[in-house]
């Protein structure tokens, strides 16, 4: 069963990044760059989404001697849940941009 996270602009930004290419494996670093979320915010969200069955995770093995990297992608049920979450988020926050929720910055 899919566990839906609480509505937040940060979680919406992460889910929006994944729904843009739902079957692609993504690195946390790439999601961080796309969403402008710092690792201390992003990685707990990724863990909650994985624990809730929305994301699947794996380790990408490198052939060049680099350590393996953690990768993430939406599960089939996770894609449906992510789309429902984003619809609910946008309904609850109609003043936010439909393309990307505004994230709080240090300036305000």
N, C-alpha and C positions, 0 to 999 in steps of 0.2 A: 504494500500500500504506500502511496506517495504521501509524504508529510510536507505540507505547504509551509514555507517560511513566513514570518510576519512581513507585512508590507513595509518596504523601505526603499528609498531612492537608490541606495547602493545595491540591494539585491535585484531591483528592477534593471539596473544598468548591466549587471552580470548576466542575468537571464536574457536580456535583449542582445547582448554580444553573442551568446550561444545560439539564439534562435535565428541569427543572421546566416548561419551555416550549420544547421542542426546535426549533421552526421559527421562533421569534421572534428578531429581530435585537436584540442587547444592546450597550449602551455599557459600556466598561471601568469607568467611574465607578459605574454601577448594580451591576455585579458586585462591585466593591470594597465598596460599602455593604452588599450582601447577605451577603458573606462575611467582612467586617471585615478584609480583607487590605489592606495598604498597597500603594501603586502600585509600589514597588520589588520587591515579591514577586509581585504580580498580573501586571504586564505581561510579565515574562519567561515566566511560565506561559502566558499567552495566545499569545505568540510561538511557544513550543515546540509548543503544541497546533495552531496554524495551520500551522507547518512540518511537523508530523506528519500533516496531512490530517484532523485531528479537527474543526477549526474552519475556516470560510471567513470571509474578511474583506472589507470594502468601506468606502467612504467615503460618508457621508451628507452630501449637499449641503444647505446651509441657504439658504432664500430671504430671510432677514432680514439678510444681509450678514455673518453670523458665519462663521468659518472652518469647513471641513468637519470632521466628527467620524468617527473610526474606529469601525466597528461589527463585531460578531462574531455568528456563530451556528454551530450544529452542522451538519456535513455529514451526509448519510444514513448513510455508513459511520461517521462520527464518533459518531453516536447509538448505533449498535450497539457500537462500541468503548468509548464512555463507560459504557454500562450494564455491559459486561463488566468494565471497570476498577473500577467501584464495587462489583460483586459480589466481585471479587478483594480489593479493599481491605477491605471489611467482613469477609470470611472471615479475612484476615490480622490484623485488629484487632477481634475480637469484643467487646472491652470498650468500644469507642467507640460512640457513639449512632448508630443506623441513620438517623436523620433528618438529622444534621449532625455531621461530625467536629469534635472540639474542637480549637481552634487554640491554639497557645502564645501567651501574652501576656508582657509585660514582667515581670509579677508571678510568672510561673512557668508 
